């Protein structure tokens, strides 16, 4: 939104006083934000700096680092040093895991949006007294640990699980359908884990929607589909953007879900990084992988926000 | 205008609308029938909760009637969704799309009808000119004033050239002066476009100044339909007389009557000839209604039809209101238009008589 610029003539003395008052207010606000800034500094910025430094060091044989500058961690991301002639050979193994993780995250975001939008719309169109109950229902999964819930999915989809037992019992199939430890299992787990993060911002956006605008659009010959695309979606864009970010970013770095449901066979970025600090004993490589992920997310975010926020008009 | 069945833009036939279920049922419209002619500025007037907005929403298609039919040029539109009715609405809240510019708002209806781009542009330009908003066409709707938003809402609703334009209290959010301007503006637009306007308001002054005909509504029913003059001078019921303009109510007894005129005796034994509406048979104790400007003061109490004591004099610039405490105990207001040559001046506490103009008094159903 652009606001009309003040012409110099309208900047009267009163406006100057106001500007000073605003400045004083800003100083006070900065002071109030200090505790949060300190926490972010100690537990956010400082660890990030440590990761940055570690990614340029050499791995010690039994974990930890040796204080010696090296860019090997970054080289190792794409290349492998031949043991015999010391040449670098291109190995896309990590890159494949990154691309697969991106694919999982993108598919999760899209399906969450497709499932979450009608859900949020339904919630937002209930009578006000009912809405809070629906919000409560959506947040119920958060009351128990994600690990426990993921293990529950495992019990439902495994070969001797609920679904296969039921289908065999009903005579639909003779042999169990393998679902656990597949890409399907990871995808299902991600969808389940992140759907509420899509529904809630969408709901808060749709709840503020002025439904008289929808009537106005119907009145002006818009069909239900046109009302959706021309009025409801453009006006709930803030919620769509927030929901997509809240699903995409954590889905990309998901750790527990692919570990349990993928059985360690179908790795995602989170598992890969965790491996470097565990069995891999290559802290610098883990740090480099984490930073590369962060850089990739930032680049993706930059383009996403630039493409969605600017031209809300032309939905 | 004589009643011509083929010339009705909208015919509402026996429409009922009930909200809620079971014990909570409320009849917002209780079997309403009314015909609205082509090219007419028709007003639905009534206090809030009388059902006027419900009737408008049924015509627009936002709600569907519980019973009855709504004909648009002879075709029943009651079951059609709003986007299939050649009827557009100006909303009380304007309901402009905040994510579109002024021009995009105005063009929205045409775009949804799938009109070619060139036609839309030409029509939008024409509409911008009609409502004098050419300079602001690229503005966002949040960057224009309330009066300007009102104009955009009008242009947006008129752009698809609807058969009927519905206006739901469109002026209520404007300040007094702007409202006056827009009243004239609306009348001009109606004349220029030749579209039937159905206007909903609770403001009787607005209704009287703008309408060709008015339907006065109360508690889900239409009490009277007529020209502003009909409604004001010959109200059909006490509610109509009370709701429109200021009215004096006087008790009296019917002593004799012939068709359309009854002779009513006051407590003071004075009598007056009073008209009464068709289909009403006044007998015994009745209430007379008299408009304040249809009566005048005389200094000599004996010369008035009724008499009393002046209790208050309120000066309004264009006219003066004299509050008279009648000998029978009732309050009566006389409105006298001020002029340079007013010969008599009155003082509070003076005994005065009140004379009535011919046809000033009417007997009405309570």
Contacts between the chains, C-beta under 8 A, distances in Angstrom:
chain1	res1	chain2	res2	distance
A	1	B	140	7.6
A	1	B	142	7.7
A	4	B	143	7.2
A	210	B	93	7.8
A	210	B	95	7.2
A	212	B	91	6.1
A	212	B	93	5.6
A	212	B	95	4.5
A	213	B	95	5.3
A	213	B	97	6.2
A	213	B	98	7.9
A	215	B	62	5.5
A	215	B	82	7.4
A	215	B	89	7.9
A	215	B	91	7.5
A	215	B	95	6.9
A	216	B	89	7.3
A	216	B	91	6.1
A	216	B	95	3.8
A	216	B	96	7.9
A	216	B	97	7.5
A	217	B	97	7.6
A	217	B	108	7.3
A	217	B	112	7.8
A	218	B	61	7.6
A	218	B	62	7.5
A	218	B	81	6.9
A	218	B	82	4.3
A	218	B	83	5.2
A	219	B	60	6.0
A	219	B	61	7.7
A	219	B	62	7.7
A	219	B	82	5.0
A	219	B	83	7.5
A	219	B	87	7.8
A	219	B	88	5.9
A	219	B	89	4.8
A	219	B	157	7.8
A	220	B	83	7.8
A	220	B	88	6.7
A	220	B	108	5.2
A	220	B	109	3.7
A	220	B	112	5.8
A	220	B	156	7.0
A	220	B	157	7.8
A	220	B	160	6.9
A	221	B	83	4.8
A	221	B	109	5.6
A	221	B	112	4.1
A	221	B	113	5.1
A	221	B	160	6.6
A	222	B	83	5.9
A	222	B	108	7.6
A	222	B	112	4.5
A	223	B	83	5.7
A	223	B	112	7.6
A	226	B	112	5.8
A	230	B	108	7.7
A	230	B	112	7.9
A	231	B	97	6.5
A	234	B	99	4.8
A	235	B	98	7.4
A	235	B	99	5.9
A	312	B	99	5.6
A	313	B	99	5.8
A	313	B	100	6.3
A	313	B	101	7.4
A	313	B	104	7.3
A	315	B	99	7.2
